[in-house]
Amino acid sequence: MPLPADDFVSRVLEVVESIPEGRVMTYGDVAAAIGSRAARAVGTVMSHYGSDVPWWRVIRASGHPAVDHESRALEHYRAENTPVKWANGVFRVDLRAARYTP
């Protein structure tokens, strides 16, 4: 999908591309990194334009990956040694250990 000439979109994707392997940022963290409070808008950008960046490194504040992408995200987390926690058969990223602050 062609990238629009929207500065917000390009700044979000730049931040996501900068997240190192094994680390994550929440949608709110990404928004804050570009001087915004628009975490939901970050989610919208990721849903429309995030397929070419490491989308699995952007997670919900609870530590859970994007809805309906859990199994694909887990494959990436395992490959990158991202710290995860398991409880009752459900995982989430260990934000304390994996959160990235640019």
Secondary structure as UniProt FT lines:
FT   HELIX           7..18
FT   TURN            21..22
FT   STRAND          24..26
FT   HELIX           27..33
FT   TURN            34..35
FT   HELIX           39..49
FT   HELIX           50..52
FT   TURN            53..54
FT   HELIX           55..57
FT   STRAND          58..59
FT   TURN            61..62
FT   TURN            67..68
FT   HELIX           70..80
FT   STRAND          84..87
FT   TURN            88..89
FT   STRAND          90..93
FT   HELIX           95..98
//
